[in-house]
Every structure is written in structure tokens, then in C-alpha cells.
Amino acid sequence: MTETPAPFPLPEADWSLVEVPTALAMVRGQLGFSWSVLARRLATLTQDDLDREPGPDALRVVRRGEQRSPRVVGTGEWVSEWPEGEDSSQPRTIGWLVAHLTEAFFERWEWTFGERRRRREDVELSGEVGPAVAGLVAQVTRWRTAVDALDDDAVFTVGLSQAEGVDRIAPFGHLVLHMNRELIHHGAEIMMLQDLHRARG
């Protein structure tokens, strides 16, 4: 049986980084490996995976005007519902998790390597699986490319990113590690939800 080709080039982890004794190599290695694992799962997502709600009042990506929450993120036709508070326990769809990672990497890149003008509300999202995954791939790829181009001292540069208050006062390596955690954390949620959806038929 022939495997369906992935809808985008699958990234490979750079294992040579494990031999490089610098902090930048360590954070880049973690980012690259974590992304290579998640990207392979993203390549298998279906529209049903993206849309299925794991519980009542789950956060979703919907067409503008169809949202259930007062605040949304995204410009254009599609918006991501925003939780009611920082400690919200609302369940999230895979579509929402993909969108959340997309807007997080979009904003951090913009306020580190970009014009430092646009916020997460300005990102273009989609509720359709192809464009949604392509959008996340584009944002993570752009972030990885920029991080990979830094020199070793940059990981200790304070204020390289101006995205949030903590970014302005912390060595840049902390932000890379934070974004790695976001990728690992939400990537694990995506994979778990997809497994549960498919196990339940």
C-alpha cells in the first residue's frame, strides 16, 4: 500500500547539534526535534480531526460571526475563539490548538525579527485543514529560520524580543525555550486528541 505524500516537506531534526556545546545549539536542537515530531502528525490531520469538539463549549475556529466567545483572534473570514480567562478550563478543538500555535509564533516572530507592529489579532487563520496546517508550518518555519541564523551570543541578548514584558527583560534563550514548551505542550494535545478521535471511530 502506497503512503499518501505529506502536503508539505517534512522537516528533519539536525542531530549534529547534540555535539555543539552552546546554549543556542541546545535550544535549536529541542525546537527542531519537537517540530519534526509534530509536523509528521500535522500531515495526517483531516477536516474531521480539526473540527471535532472534545467537550461542551469547546473553543473552535469558526467563520466570523459564528463565534460563541466575546473575544476572537484573527483577521479575515476565520477567527479563533478566545477563552474567558487565563485559567479557563474550556476544552479545545484541534483546530483551535493549531490556530493558537499559529498566532503565538506569528506574534513572537513579528516582535523579535519583524517590524514590531502587528499582534496576534492580526494573524490570518483558517478553519479548513489544508490552509490551517499550511499557516502553522509557515509560521514555525519562519521562526526556526530566524533562530537558526543567530550567532551564539544572541541567546543571551536581553530585549532581543519585545513581544511581552518578560521578553524585554530576559535573555532571548528564555523565549526560545518558552516557544519550545508551547510547541511540545500543544503538540502533545493535538496528537492525543487525534488518537482519541480515531479510537472512538
Secondary structure, 3 states (H helix, E strand, C coil): CCCCCCCCCCCCCCHHHHHCCCHHHHHHHHHHHHHHHHHHHHCCCCHHHHHCCCCCCCECEEECCCCCCCCEECECCEEEECCCCCCCCCCECHHHHHHHHHHHHHHHHHCCCCCCCCCHHHCECCCCHHHHHHHHHHHHHHHHHHHHCCCHHHHHCECCCCCCHHHHHCEHHHHHHHHHHHHHHHHHHHHHHHHHHHHCC
